[in-house]
Amino acid sequence: MIAFRNFALRRGERLLLSQVDLALHAGWRVGVIGRNGCGKSSLFAAILGEVEADQGDIDLPGKVRIAWVAQETPSLPDPAIDFVLSGDVEVHAVLQAEAAATAAEDWDAVAEAHQKLAEINGYDATARAGRLLHGLGFPPETHGKPVSDFSGGWRVRLNLARALMMPSDLLLLDEPTNHLDLDAVLWLEQWLLKYPGTLLMISHDREFLDGLSTHTLHLHEGRAKLYTGDYTSFERQRAEHLRLQQIAHEKEQAEREHLQKFIDRFKAKASKAKQAQSRMKRLAKLQGTEAVRAERSFRIQFAEPARLPHSLIRLNHVDAGYGTDARILHDVGFGLEAGDRVGLLGPNGAGKSTLVKTLVAELPLLAGERVAHPDLRIGYFAQHTVESLHEGQSPLWHLKQLAPNAGEQPLRNYLGRWNFVGDRAFESVDGFSGGERARLALAMIAYLEPNVLLLDEPTNHLDLDMREALAEALADFPGAIVLVSHDRHLIGLVCETFWRVADGHVEEFNGDLDEYAAWLRARGNEPRAPKPVAPAPAPKPVARPARSKHEVDQAARRARQLEARVAELAAELAKVESQLADPAIYGNDGGIEVAQLGQRQEKLAAEKDKLEAEWLAQLEIAEA
């Protein structure tokens, strides 16, 4: 259990939290929510002991193991899979000792390492690390790449995988879905549902919170209030709480007014002095219930385009990529008309951003044609847009670059509608949060009055209120929209059709997001039938011995039997691997089960390989 007792926390002169008294119990999955800057990350830092409470304290169990995602990843030469493995410090140390002993041919030390691995359930650690990498979108061929070869977004994923690899009783995740695609978010959600410890997660993704949270911790105006249930349940409870608070306040105000009138009327009369005094005491005892203060709700808008032709842009038989040696998409046929709302689905690296950049004409075509209407006006939010803002410059300066002849007051009025009010319009973006930078980038796009919006992960760093405002604005936008996002709530509210980008192709997906999630799970679990490997071509034709009809029939029958058995083995192997991927079996008492499953996995794989070889040989005879 984690207990906060009269806890208060400051950052500089600013009071973030005060009078926090609550307890979080083992096994809870708690969504920590609140507007940007309310103290969510500071609360995590206090739990980790990185900052001290200004008042009160936090009680944690003495031997609690805490896992969290590091904010920085050094540029290491270590392979990605070793970096992830190092999250389990004990297992990693034994594996390194085993490798060193093997290199030194110290077989006693090797045997000792093997015994230690069995004791700490470490035999399948490398496989577990590989599954974490695979689930977070790393193809198998990248597992051996040095950490230094990965970009910033992929290093964030490596840090997340390393945190998930850590044996822990308490897991702290701060915006874990940022930098993930929808496929990886869906995988992470399933992994966390099986996590046996206590989970605290800061997130602005309401679908993610709804899928995981057993409780919701709301930080607001220096207070922390715990609600039972997911984010949707929190919204209902908070609305009811505010309604009752307002009723109580109005009732109290009416009583105050009645008491004050009696006091004012009779306090000077001796005959009524006792009654007046009694009412004065009653008035002093009233608690002073606060009125519900209306929270400033964001309201943003994309202006009506000056011109909105019906057919806006089309790609015909397009090959797209980064050169002839880096061709990502093949034979793409994709078009946008006024009112289209398209969500792009598919894993990172499949080509979603490539398709968007091709629509923008940021990438030259490798084949085919791009047809755009003369009145086409694109608003493009790329994943790097937030980082491309000019350091040291203000929101007003950025807007003046788009409209150098516009007056200052109209530009300030416009920025005010995007919540850059007063002096905020003149402040340097250096001190802005990621959410404020993203809001400024969207404001600049909206100012250009586009008729097509191409948005590649626009919600990273946006809080829940801003995401709701963006969803409402996009729903009212009359032009065409192409949206890439891991935020299922936003996609579900905005998009009407979905296109899947995978395996070099772009094709319409006939279904909604729930069906896409089901399709992903089915694709990940179904056993894949082995594919025959064509024999290497011989330099000269070789005469084959003639086969009798009986031999051919026997070979065909045997091939069918082997094919069926190989499929069964593949299914069994997939089931075992699924069990090994379940974090629940790696508890204190799971060592025997893990060892048995590991042995079963090896036996099934060996039998499957042997029968596949025989199947191919029989198939060759039958087809000959």
TAHU-V65503 format. One record per residue. N is the residue number from 1. SS is DSSP state (a for helix, b for strand, c for the rest). Layout:
((N;SS) (N;SS))
//
This chain:
((1;c) (2;b) (3;b) (4;b) (5;b) (6;b) (7;b) (8;b) (9;b) (10;b) (11;b) (12;c) (13;c) (14;b) (15;b) (16;b) (17;b) (18;b) (19;b) (20;b) (21;b) (22;b) (23;b) (24;b) (25;c) (26;c) (27;c) (28;c) (29;b) (30;b) (31;b) (32;b) (33;b) (34;c) (35;c) (36;c) (37;c) (38;c) (39;c) (40;a) (41;a) (42;a) (43;a) (44;a) (45;a) (46;a) (47;a) (48;c) (49;c) (50;c) (51;c) (52;c) (53;c) (54;c) (55;b) (56;b) (57;b) (58;b) (59;b) (60;c) (61;c) (62;c) (63;c) (64;c) (65;c) (66;b) (67;b) (68;b) (69;c) (70;c) (71;c) (72;c) (73;c) (74;c) (75;c) (76;c) (77;c) (78;c) (79;b) (80;a) (81;a) (82;a) (83;a) (84;a) (85;a) (86;c) (87;c) (88;c) (89;a) (90;a) (91;a) (92;a) (93;a) (94;a) (95;a) (96;a) (97;a) (98;a) (99;a) (100;a) (101;a) (102;a) (103;a) (104;c) (105;c) (106;c) (107;a) (108;a) (109;a) (110;a) (111;a) (112;a) (113;a) (114;a) (115;a) (116;a) (117;a) (118;a) (119;a) (120;c) (121;c) (122;c) (123;c) (124;c) (125;a) (126;a) (127;a) (128;a) (129;a) (130;a) (131;a) (132;a) (133;a) (134;a) (135;a) (136;c) (137;c) (138;c) (139;c) (140;a) (141;a) (142;a) (143;c) (144;c) (145;c) (146;b) (147;a) (148;a) (149;a) (150;c) (151;c) (152;a) (153;a) (154;a) (155;a) (156;a) (157;a) (158;a) (159;a) (160;a) (161;a) (162;a) (163;a) (164;a) (165;a) (166;c) (167;c) (168;c) (169;c) (170;b) (171;b) (172;b) (173;b) (174;b) (175;c) (176;c) (177;c) (178;c) (179;c) (180;c) (181;c) (182;a) (183;a) (184;a) (185;a) (186;a) (187;a) (188;a) (189;a) (190;a) (191;a) (192;a) (193;a) (194;c) (195;c) (196;c) (197;c) (198;b) (199;b) (200;b) (201;b) (202;b) (203;c) (204;c) (205;c) (206;a) (207;a) (208;a) (209;a) (210;a) (211;a) (212;a) (213;c) (214;c) (215;b) (216;b) (217;b) (218;b) (219;b) (220;b) (221;c) (222;c) (223;b) (224;b) (225;b) (226;b) (227;b) (228;b) (229;c) (230;c) (231;a) (232;a) (233;a) (234;a) (235;a) (236;a) (237;a) (238;a) (239;a) (240;a) (241;a) (242;a) (243;a) (244;a) (245;a) (246;a) (247;a) (248;a) (249;a) (250;a) (251;a) (252;a) (253;a) (254;a) (255;a) (256;a) (257;a) (258;a) (259;a) (260;a) (261;a) (262;a) (263;a) (264;a) (265;a) (266;a) (267;c) (268;c) (269;c) (270;a) (271;a) (272;a) (273;a) (274;a) (275;a) (276;a) (277;a) (278;a) (279;a) (280;a) (281;a) (282;a) (283;a) (284;a) (285;a) (286;c) (287;c) (288;c) (289;c) (290;c) (291;c) (292;c) (293;c) (294;c) (295;c) (296;c) (297;c) (298;c) (299;c) (300;c) (301;c) (302;c) (303;c) (304;c) (305;c) (306;c) (307;c) (308;c) (309;c) (310;c) (311;b) (312;b) (313;b) (314;b) (315;b) (316;b) (317;b) (318;b) (319;b) (320;b) (321;b) (322;c) (323;c) (324;c) (325;c) (326;c) (327;b) (328;b) (329;b) (330;b) (331;b) (332;b) (333;b) (334;b) (335;b) (336;b) (337;b) (338;c) (339;c) (340;c) (341;b) (342;b) (343;b) (344;b) (345;b) (346;c) (347;c) (348;c) (349;c) (350;c) (351;c) (352;a) (353;a) (354;a) (355;a) (356;a) (357;a) (358;a) (359;a) (360;a) (361;c) (362;c) (363;c) (364;c) (365;c) (366;c) (367;b) (368;b) (369;b) (370;b) (371;b) (372;b) (373;c) (374;c) (375;c) (376;c) (377;c) (378;b) (379;b) (380;b) (381;b) (382;c) (383;c) (384;c) (385;c) (386;a) (387;a) (388;a) (389;c) (390;c) (391;c) (392;c) (393;c) (394;b) (395;a) (396;a) (397;a) (398;a) (399;a) (400;a) (401;a) (402;a) (403;c) (404;c) (405;c) (406;c) (407;c) (408;a) (409;a) (410;a) (411;a) (412;a) (413;a) (414;a) (415;a) (416;a) (417;a) (418;c) (419;c) (420;c) (421;c) (422;a) (423;a) (424;a) (425;a) (426;a) (427;c) (428;b) (429;a) (430;a) (431;a) (432;c) (433;c) (434;a) (435;a) (436;a) (437;a) (438;a) (439;a) (440;a) (441;a) (442;a) (443;a) (444;a) (445;a) (446;a) (447;a) (448;c) (449;c) (450;c) (451;c) (452;b) (453;b) (454;b) (455;b) (456;b) (457;c) (458;c) (459;c) (460;c) (461;c) (462;c) (463;c) (464;a) (465;a) (466;a) (467;a) (468;a) (469;a) (470;a) (471;a) (472;a) (473;a) (474;a) (475;a) (476;a) (477;c) (478;c) (479;c) (480;b) (481;b) (482;b) (483;b) (484;b) (485;c) (486;c) (487;c) (488;a) (489;a) (490;a) (491;a) (492;a) (493;a) (494;a) (495;c) (496;c) (497;b) (498;b) (499;b) (500;b) (501;b) (502;b) (503;c) (504;c) (505;b) (506;b) (507;b) (508;b) (509;b) (510;c) (511;c) (512;c) (513;a) (514;a) (515;a) (516;a) (517;a) (518;a) (519;a) (520;a) (521;a) (522;a) (523;a) (524;a) (525;a) (526;c) (527;c) (528;c) (529;c) (530;c) (531;c) (532;c) (533;c) (534;c) (535;c) (536;c) (537;c) (538;c) (539;c) (540;c) (541;c) (542;c) (543;c) (544;c) (545;c) (546;c) (547;c) (548;c) (549;a) (550;a) (551;a) (552;a) (553;a) (554;a) (555;a) (556;a) (557;a) (558;a) (559;a) (560;a) (561;a) (562;a) (563;a) (564;a) (565;a) (566;a) (567;a) (568;a) (569;a) (570;a) (571;a) (572;a) (573;a) (574;a) (575;a) (576;a) (577;a) (578;a) (579;a) (580;a) (581;c) (582;c) (583;a) (584;a) (585;a) (586;a) (587;c) (588;c) (589;c) (590;c) (591;a) (592;a) (593;a) (594;a) (595;a) (596;a) (597;a) (598;a) (599;a) (600;a) (601;a) (602;a) (603;a) (604;a) (605;a) (606;a) (607;a) (608;a) (609;a) (610;a) (611;a) (612;a) (613;a) (614;a) (615;a) (616;a) (617;a) (618;a) (619;a) (620;a) (621;a) (622;a) (623;a) (624;c))
//
